[in-house]
């Protein structure tokens, strides 16, 4: 198994920017390329995978959401992490302490747990001290 030089966590904001072809999409594509080359480990909370699903279903169509689940997500060089009860409680603590959404608390919790940077353009995360952020937003 290849030893990766670093780990980063993607949030739903980053994946939606990529899926929508927004300005930040090129940075996300670069992260995918680094992960495929074995230079980076990308992680993504299963909660955030569900967040992308519901956003696609709501904004585009159920068919687009199903395609995300069955075709797009499995093709990406990311490790989807299913939270344990401890992870869920840590996310709840973050949600209780900071002005972030519940789904965002899982992305932040995953990044903090693995001492990884969070790739995002969502300003909510800036309220969390000690959270490393790779800023890809405007």
C-alpha positions as CSV (number, residue, x, y, z in Angstrom):
1,X,0.0,0.0,0.0
2,X,1.3,3.4,-0.9
3,X,2.2,5.8,1.9
4,X,0.4,9.1,1.3
5,X,2.1,12.3,2.2
6,X,-1.1,13.9,3.6
7,X,-4.8,13.5,4.2
8,X,-7.5,16.0,3.4
9,X,-11.2,15.9,4.0
10,X,-13.7,17.1,1.4
11,X,-17.0,18.6,2.5
12,X,-20.3,18.7,0.5
13,X,-19.5,22.3,-0.6
14,X,-16.4,21.1,-2.4
15,X,-18.1,18.2,-4.1
16,X,-21.1,20.3,-5.1
17,X,-18.7,23.0,-6.6
18,X,-17.0,20.2,-8.6
19,X,-20.3,18.7,-9.7
20,X,-21.6,22.1,-10.7
21,X,-18.4,23.0,-12.6
22,X,-17.8,26.1,-10.4
23,X,-14.5,28.0,-10.1
24,X,-13.4,25.7,-7.3
25,X,-13.9,22.6,-9.4
26,X,-10.3,22.8,-10.7
27,X,-8.9,22.6,-7.2
28,X,-11.1,19.6,-6.4
29,X,-10.0,18.0,-9.7
30,X,-6.4,18.6,-8.7
31,X,-7.0,16.9,-5.4
32,X,-8.5,13.9,-7.2
33,X,-5.4,13.7,-9.4
34,X,-3.1,13.8,-6.4
35,X,-5.2,11.1,-4.7
36,X,-5.0,8.9,-7.8
37,X,-1.2,9.4,-7.9
38,X,-0.9,8.2,-4.3
39,X,0.2,11.6,-3.0
40,X,-2.9,12.4,-1.0
41,X,-5.6,10.5,0.9
42,X,-9.0,12.1,0.5
43,X,-11.8,11.3,3.0
44,X,-15.4,12.2,2.9
45,X,-18.0,11.6,5.6
46,X,-20.9,9.3,4.6
47,X,-23.2,12.0,6.2
48,X,-21.8,14.5,3.6
49,X,-22.4,11.9,0.8
50,X,-26.0,11.9,1.9
51,X,-26.0,15.7,1.9
52,X,-24.8,15.8,-1.7
53,X,-27.5,13.2,-2.6
54,X,-30.3,15.3,-1.1
55,X,-28.9,18.6,-2.7
56,X,-28.9,16.9,-6.1
57,X,-32.3,15.4,-5.6
58,X,-33.7,18.8,-4.5
59,X,-31.9,21.1,-7.0
60,X,-31.7,18.8,-10.1
61,X,-33.6,15.5,-10.0
62,X,-33.8,12.2,-8.2
63,X,-32.2,10.6,-11.2
64,X,-29.1,12.9,-10.8
65,X,-29.0,12.0,-7.1
66,X,-29.1,8.3,-7.9
67,X,-26.4,8.7,-10.5
68,X,-24.2,10.4,-7.8
69,X,-24.8,7.4,-5.5
70,X,-24.3,4.6,-8.0
71,X,-21.9,5.9,-10.6
72,X,-20.1,9.1,-9.6
73,X,-19.2,8.5,-5.9
74,X,-17.8,5.0,-6.4
75,X,-15.6,6.3,-9.3
76,X,-13.9,9.0,-7.1
77,X,-10.5,8.4,-5.4
78,X,-12.0,9.2,-2.0
79,X,-12.6,7.1,1.1
80,X,-16.1,7.4,2.4
81,X,-16.0,7.2,6.2
82,X,-19.1,5.9,8.0
83,X,-19.2,7.6,11.4
84,X,-19.1,5.5,14.6
85,X,-21.2,6.5,17.6
86,X,-18.2,8.3,19.1
87,X,-17.8,10.2,15.8
88,X,-21.5,11.1,15.9
89,X,-21.2,12.4,19.5
90,X,-18.1,14.4,18.6
91,X,-20.0,16.0,15.6
92,X,-22.9,16.8,18.0
93,X,-20.4,18.5,20.3
94,X,-19.1,20.6,17.4
95,X,-22.7,21.5,16.4
96,X,-23.5,22.5,19.9
97,X,-20.4,24.7,20.3
98,X,-20.2,26.4,16.9
99,X,-22.6,28.0,14.3
100,X,-22.4,25.2,11.7
101,X,-24.9,22.9,10.2
102,X,-25.2,19.3,11.6
103,X,-23.9,17.8,8.3
104,X,-20.9,20.2,8.4
105,X,-20.1,19.1,11.9
106,X,-19.3,15.6,10.5
107,X,-16.9,17.0,7.9
108,X,-15.2,19.1,10.6
109,X,-15.1,16.2,13.1
110,X,-13.5,13.9,10.5
111,X,-10.9,16.5,9.7
112,X,-10.1,17.1,13.4
113,X,-10.0,13.4,14.2
114,X,-7.4,12.7,11.4
115,X,-5.5,16.0,11.9
116,X,-6.3,16.7,8.3
117,X,-7.2,19.9,6.4
118,X,-10.8,20.4,5.3
119,X,-11.2,21.4,1.7
120,X,-14.1,23.8,1.5
121,X,-15.5,27.2,0.5
122,X,-18.1,27.2,3.3
123,X,-17.5,30.1,5.6
124,X,-19.3,28.4,8.6
125,X,-16.1,26.4,9.2
126,X,-14.0,29.5,9.9
127,X,-15.6,29.6,13.4
128,X,-13.9,26.4,14.5
129,X,-10.5,26.9,16.2
130,X,-7.7,24.5,15.3
131,X,-9.5,23.3,12.1
132,X,-7.1,23.4,9.2
133,X,-8.8,24.7,6.1
134,X,-7.8,24.5,2.4
135,X,-9.9,27.4,1.3
136,X,-11.4,27.0,-2.2
137,X,-14.2,29.5,-2.0
138,X,-14.6,32.9,-3.4
